[in-house]
Amino acid sequence: MKNRLSVEIYGQQYNLTGKASPGHMRQVASHVDEKMRQIADKNPRLDTTRLAVLSAVNIADEFLKLKQEHDEIMHLIEDEEP
């Protein structure tokens, strides 16, 4: 079952559709909005497209760092198993 949800990101309305819960979808939209606003505060002259791309790069960086940490922890756990 797919959920549909209208969210606002950086002043624009978007219709999201997905299998995730509406709460999760709101949380994702909120994170993107927050990241865009943080970057815009530091770089007020950026147009929306560049702001969106820089936000995506920052979020991808956060994700990859967390994935690397997760993989390292999983490797340590596997090494400790009998």
One Martini backbone bead per residue (centre of mass of N, CA, C, O) as a GRO file, in nm:
protein
   82
    1MET     BB    1   0.095   0.038   0.024
    2LYS     BB    2   0.045   0.368  -0.059
    3ASN     BB    3   0.154   0.683   0.031
    4ARG     BB    4   0.017   1.015   0.060
    5LEU     BB    5   0.190   1.341   0.060
    6SER     BB    6   0.197   1.673   0.168
    7VAL     BB    7   0.476   1.897   0.136
    8GLU     BB    8   0.720   2.129   0.269
    9ILE     BB    9   1.001   2.268   0.078
   10TYR     BB   10   1.127   2.561   0.074
   11GLY     BB   11   0.819   2.677  -0.002
   12GLN     BB   12   0.736   2.402  -0.138
   13GLN     BB   13   0.521   2.185  -0.288
   14TYR     BB   14   0.491   1.827  -0.226
   15ASN     BB   15   0.427   1.501  -0.362
   16LEU     BB   16   0.428   1.209  -0.184
   17THR     BB   17   0.525   0.863  -0.263
   18GLY     BB   18   0.493   0.566  -0.048
   19LYS     BB   19   0.563   0.304   0.188
   20ALA     BB   20   0.601   0.487   0.393
   21SER     BB   21   0.528   0.656   0.645
   22PRO     BB   22   0.408   0.964   0.704
   23GLY     BB   23   0.611   1.029   0.928
   24HIS     BB   24   0.865   0.966   0.765
   25MET     BB   25   0.812   1.159   0.531
   26ARG     BB   26   0.814   1.413   0.707
   27GLN     BB   27   1.102   1.376   0.816
   28VAL     BB   28   1.246   1.394   0.546
   29ALA     BB   29   1.140   1.672   0.461
   30SER     BB   30   1.251   1.820   0.710
   31HIS     BB   31   1.550   1.760   0.659
   32VAL     BB   32   1.570   1.900   0.386
   33ASP     BB   33   1.473   2.178   0.477
   34GLU     BB   34   1.689   2.223   0.692
   35LYS     BB   35   1.936   2.199   0.506
   36MET     BB   36   1.860   2.429   0.314
   37ARG     BB   37   1.851   2.653   0.534
   38GLN     BB   38   2.142   2.630   0.633
   39ILE     BB   39   2.275   2.696   0.360
   40ALA     BB   40   2.125   2.966   0.302
   41ASP     BB   41   2.235   3.121   0.549
   42LYS     BB   42   2.543   3.100   0.434
   43ASN     BB   43   2.409   3.128   0.112
   44PRO     BB   44   2.200   3.370  -0.006
   45ARG     BB   45   2.277   3.356  -0.338
   46LEU     BB   46   2.149   3.098  -0.389
   47ASP     BB   47   1.992   2.903  -0.582
   48THR     BB   48   1.772   2.646  -0.566
   49THR     BB   49   1.935   2.438  -0.725
   50ARG     BB   50   2.204   2.462  -0.573
   51LEU     BB   51   2.084   2.413  -0.296
   52ALA     BB   52   1.981   2.127  -0.354
   53VAL     BB   53   2.254   2.001  -0.431
   54LEU     BB   54   2.407   2.066  -0.169
   55SER     BB   55   2.212   1.912   0.010
   56ALA     BB   56   2.252   1.636  -0.120
   57VAL     BB   57   2.555   1.619  -0.062
   58ASN     BB   58   2.533   1.638   0.247
   59ILE     BB   59   2.345   1.394   0.288
   60ALA     BB   60   2.531   1.187   0.152
   61ASP     BB   61   2.765   1.225   0.345
   62GLU     BB   62   2.619   1.139   0.600
   63PHE     BB   63   2.542   0.858   0.501
   64LEU     BB   64   2.830   0.745   0.437
   65LYS     BB   65   2.939   0.775   0.723
   66LEU     BB   66   2.728   0.593   0.860
   67LYS     BB   67   2.782   0.342   0.688
   68GLN     BB   68   3.076   0.307   0.771
   69GLU     BB   69   3.024   0.274   1.071
   70HIS     BB   70   2.839   0.030   1.046
   71ASP     BB   71   3.038  -0.158   0.901
   72GLU     BB   72   3.252  -0.153   1.127
   73ILE     BB   73   3.071  -0.268   1.349
   74MET     BB   74   2.992  -0.530   1.204
   75HIS     BB   75   3.280  -0.635   1.181
   76LEU     BB   76   3.338  -0.649   1.485
   77ILE     BB   77   3.109  -0.843   1.555
   78GLU     BB   78   3.196  -1.077   1.366
   79ASP     BB   79   3.481  -1.115   1.503
   80GLU     BB   80   3.348  -1.195   1.796
   81GLU     BB   81   3.230  -1.436   1.692
   82PRO     BB   82   3.247  -1.794   1.733
   0.00000   0.00000   0.00000
